[in-house]
Amino acid sequence: MSKEKDEDCCSGNEMSGIAMKACCRIEAVATVDERGQLVLPKDLREKAGLKAGDKLAIMVMEKEGSSCCFFMIKTDELSGMVKDFLGPVMKDIM
């Protein structure tokens, strides 16, 4: 097997390298039940400030045609990121 196939999908340049490695760590482990649902552990929900009804955007990375990494971002945070990113662009257009 080549080195490229041995690496997981979240390593190296695929995740913006050093920046992603510096901020990411395994925080918890969740199990998918028979209905396809998973529960985020209570301490993780509390740390993230998640409450019942909160929405999470799920981003997926693929490697060799298979989904391998999933990232969740609070939709409130995501909309703020989009506004921060597009605000200056829209200002320049108008």
C-alpha positions in Angstrom: 0.0 0.0 0.0 1.1 3.5 -0.7 1.6 6.1 2.0 -1.2 8.1 0.6 -3.7 5.3 1.1 -2.5 4.7 4.7 -3.2 8.3 5.8 -6.6 9.1 7.1 -8.7 11.7 5.3 -8.2 14.3 8.0 -4.4 14.4 7.8 -2.0 16.6 6.0 -3.0 19.3 3.6 -6.5 18.1 3.2 -7.5 19.9 6.4 -5.4 23.1 5.9 -2.5 21.4 7.6 -1.1 22.9 10.8 -4.1 25.2 11.5 -6.5 22.3 11.7 -4.2 20.0 13.6 -3.7 22.7 16.2 -7.4 23.3 16.9 -8.9 19.8 16.6 -8.9 16.9 19.0 -11.2 14.0 20.0 -13.6 15.5 22.5 -16.1 12.6 22.8 -17.2 9.4 21.2 -20.8 8.8 20.2 -22.5 5.6 19.0 -25.0 5.5 16.2 -28.1 3.5 17.3 -30.3 1.1 15.3 -32.4 4.1 14.0 -29.3 5.9 12.8 -29.4 8.5 15.6 -26.6 9.5 17.9 -26.5 11.3 21.2 -23.8 13.9 21.9 -22.6 13.3 25.5 -24.0 15.7 28.1 -20.6 17.3 29.0 -20.0 18.1 25.3 -23.5 19.6 24.8 -23.0 21.7 27.9 -19.5 22.9 26.8 -20.8 23.8 23.4 -23.9 25.5 24.8 -26.3 23.2 22.9 -29.9 23.0 23.9 -32.9 20.9 22.6 -33.9 22.3 19.2 -30.5 23.9 18.3 -29.5 23.3 14.7 -26.2 22.0 13.6 -24.8 22.2 10.0 -22.9 19.0 9.1 -20.0 19.2 6.7 -18.5 16.1 5.2 -15.1 15.3 3.8 -14.7 12.6 1.3 -11.7 10.4 0.3 -11.7 8.0 -2.5 -15.5 8.3 -2.9 -16.4 7.6 0.7 -17.4 10.0 3.5 -14.8 9.8 6.2 -14.9 13.0 8.3 -17.9 14.9 9.6 -17.8 18.3 11.2 -20.7 20.0 13.0 -21.1 23.8 13.4 -23.9 25.6 15.1 -26.0 27.2 12.4 -26.0 30.5 14.3 -22.2 30.5 14.1 -22.2 29.4 10.5 -24.5 32.3 9.5 -22.2 34.7 11.3 -19.2 33.3 9.4 -21.0 33.7 6.1 -21.9 37.3 7.0 -18.3 38.1 8.0 -17.0 36.5 4.8 -19.5 38.0 2.4 -20.0 41.4 4.0 -16.8 43.0 2.7 -17.4 41.4 -0.7 -21.0 42.7 -1.0 -19.8 46.1 0.2 -17.3 46.3 -2.7 -19.9 45.2 -5.2 -22.5 47.8 -4.1 
